[in-house]
Amino acid sequence: MFNLIRKDIVMQKKTLAILALALCVYLALGVSSIWVGLIFSIVMITNTFSLDEKSNVHMLLNSLPYTRKQIVSSKYVVAVLFTLLVALALFVGNLVFHGEITLWKHLLIMMILVFIAASFILPFSYQYKSQYLFVASIVAFGAYMLLVNTLIPNLNDLIREKVYIILTTTTPSLYVGMVVLVGCLYGFSWIVSIRIYEKKVF
């Protein structure tokens, strides 16, 4: 499985270089580390599927001595590695550009949000092509805007308030509980993706 993980990282060399430059720009402008980390991590995760589809990697991998469980598992491991890489880049970037140490709470919230998003994105990407993920994202954004403009106009303020409460709390059990819940969600998503991929025909 190590070679599968290495493949995903090597295939993204150019993308990683571009994203690293963009990350520096956003950090220099003082954009929120949580949102920057969330967007960049999701872009890197979804891009692994896009690259596989363009080069028909799935057909090649299924002709090699790898089980479908290993192929799926490598993607979930790569998602964790990319998220940790972005978290490290944010920590170093904030230290270089602003001379400040990023709070561990901010990095933890960023990673939790990424893993929640990935828990839905990865099974969706195995069930459908990545181009449909873009369509689904537009639909979800449209639904969110409709919700904000009609039913819950103060939704953005409510989200900011909840995030602020989480970031300012001093109760360790809250963070432990969040990590456990997100870990269970990610694990369940992992199992679902394996089931989906095992049934696919290439």
C-alpha positions in Angstrom: 0.0 0.0 0.0 3.0 2.3 0.5 3.4 2.5 -3.3 -0.2 3.5 -3.7 0.3 6.4 -1.2 3.6 7.4 -2.9 1.8 7.4 -6.3 -0.8 9.9 -5.1 1.8 12.2 -3.6 4.1 12.1 -6.6 1.3 12.7 -9.0 0.5 15.9 -7.2 4.0 17.4 -7.2 3.0 20.3 -9.5 -0.3 20.9 -7.7 1.5 21.0 -4.4 4.0 23.6 -5.7 1.1 25.8 -6.9 -0.9 25.4 -3.7 2.2 26.2 -1.6 2.6 29.5 -3.4 -1.1 30.3 -3.1 -1.0 29.4 0.6 1.8 31.8 1.2 -0.2 34.6 -0.5 -3.3 33.9 1.6 -1.3 33.8 4.8 0.4 37.0 3.9 -3.0 38.6 3.4 -4.1 37.5 6.9 -6.9 35.2 5.8 -8.3 32.9 8.5 -6.1 29.8 8.9 -9.1 27.6 9.5 -10.8 28.4 6.2 -7.5 28.4 4.2 -6.6 25.0 5.6 -10.1 23.6 4.9 -10.2 24.8 1.3 -6.6 23.7 0.5 -6.9 20.3 2.1 -10.2 19.6 0.2 -8.7 20.7 -3.1 -5.7 18.3 -2.6 -8.0 15.4 -1.7 -10.4 15.8 -4.6 -7.5 16.4 -7.0 -6.3 12.9 -6.4 -9.5 11.5 -7.9 -9.4 13.9 -10.8 -5.9 12.8 -11.7 -6.8 9.2 -11.5 -9.7 9.6 -13.8 -7.7 11.6 -16.4 -5.0 8.9 -16.6 -7.3 5.8 -16.2 -5.3 4.8 -13.1 -8.2 2.8 -11.7 -8.0 0.3 -14.6 -4.3 0.0 -14.2 -4.4 -0.5 -10.4 -7.0 -3.2 -10.7 -4.7 -5.1 -13.0 -1.9 -5.0 -10.4 -1.6 -7.2 -7.3 -3.5 -4.7 -5.0 -6.8 -5.5 -3.4 -9.6 -2.9 -3.8 -9.5 -2.5 0.0 -5.9 -1.4 -0.2 -6.6 1.0 -3.1 -9.4 2.7 -1.1 -7.4 2.7 2.2 -4.5 4.4 0.5 -6.8 7.3 -0.5 -8.0 7.7 3.1 -4.4 7.6 4.4 -3.3 10.2 1.8 -6.2 12.4 2.9 -4.9 12.4 6.4 -1.3 13.0 5.2 -2.4 16.0 3.1 -4.4 17.5 5.9 -1.4 17.2 8.3 0.9 18.7 5.6 -1.5 21.7 5.3 -1.6 22.1 9.1 2.2 22.1 9.2 2.4 24.6 6.4 -0.1 26.9 8.2 1.9 26.6 11.4 5.2 27.5 9.7 3.6 30.1 7.4 2.0 32.0 10.3 5.3 31.9 12.2 7.2 33.3 9.2 4.7 35.9 8.0 3.2 37.1 11.2 5.7 35.9 13.9 3.0 34.1 15.8 2.4 30.5 16.8 -0.9 29.1 15.5 -3.1 27.9 18.3 -3.5 24.1 18.3 -7.2 24.6 18.7 -7.4 26.4 15.3 -5.4 23.6 13.6 -7.6 20.9 15.3 -10.8 22.6 14.2 -9.5 22.9 10.7 -8.6 19.2 10.6 -11.9 18.2 12.1 -13.8 20.2 9.4 -11.6 18.6 6.6 -12.3 15.1 7.9 -16.0 15.7 8.1 -16.0 17.0 4.5 -13.8 14.1 3.3 -16.1 11.6 5.0 -18.7 12.6 2.4 -16.5 13.6 -0.5 -14.6 10.3 -0.7 -17.6 7.9 -0.9 -19.2 10.3 -3.4 -16.1 10.3 -5.5 -16.0 6.5 -5.6 -19.7 6.2 -6.5 -19.6 9.0 -9.2 -17.0 10.8 -11.2 -15.2 13.8 -9.8 -17.0 16.1 -12.3 -20.3 15.4 -10.5 -18.7 16.4 -7.2 -18.3 19.9 -8.7 -22.0 19.9 -9.7 -23.0 18.7 -6.2 -20.8 21.5 -4.6 -22.7 24.1 -6.7 -26.0 22.7 -5.7 -25.0 22.5 -2.0 -23.8 26.2 -2.1 -27.0 27.2 -3.8 -29.1 25.4 -1.1 -27.0 27.1 1.6 -27.5 30.6 0.1 -31.3 29.9 -0.3 -31.3 28.9 3.4 -29.5 32.0 4.5 -31.7 34.3 2.4 -35.0 32.8 3.4 -35.3 30.6 6.5 -32.2 31.5 8.6 -30.8 34.9 7.7 -28.4 34.9 10.6 -27.0 31.5 9.9 -23.5 32.9 9.3 -23.5 34.7 12.6 -24.7 31.5 14.4 -21.8 29.5 12.8 -19.3 32.1 13.8 -20.7 32.1 17.3 -20.5 28.3 17.7 -16.9 28.3 16.3 -15.9 31.1 18.8 -17.4 29.1 21.7 -15.4 26.0 20.6 -12.2 27.9 20.2 -12.5 29.7 23.6 -13.6 26.7 25.7 -11.2 25.2 28.2 -12.9 21.8 28.5 -10.6 19.1 27.2 -13.5 16.6 27.1 -15.2 18.6 24.3 -12.2 18.3 22.0 -11.8 14.6 22.9 -15.5 14.0 22.1 -15.2 15.8 18.8 -12.2 13.9 17.8 -13.8 10.6 18.7 -17.0 11.4 16.8 -15.2 12.6 13.7 -12.9 9.6 13.8 -16.0 7.3 13.9 -17.5 9.2 11.0 -14.3 8.9 9.0 -14.0 5.2 9.8 -17.6 4.6 8.7 -17.0 6.5 5.5 -13.9 4.4 4.9 -15.9 1.2 5.1 -18.7 2.6 2.8 -16.1 3.6 0.2 -14.6 0.1 0.3 -18.0 -1.5 -0.2 -18.8 0.9 -3.1 -15.4 0.3 -4.9 -15.6 -3.5 -4.5 -18.8 -3.4 -6.5 -17.6 -1.2 -9.3 -16.9 -2.7 -12.7 -14.0 -1.4 -14.9 
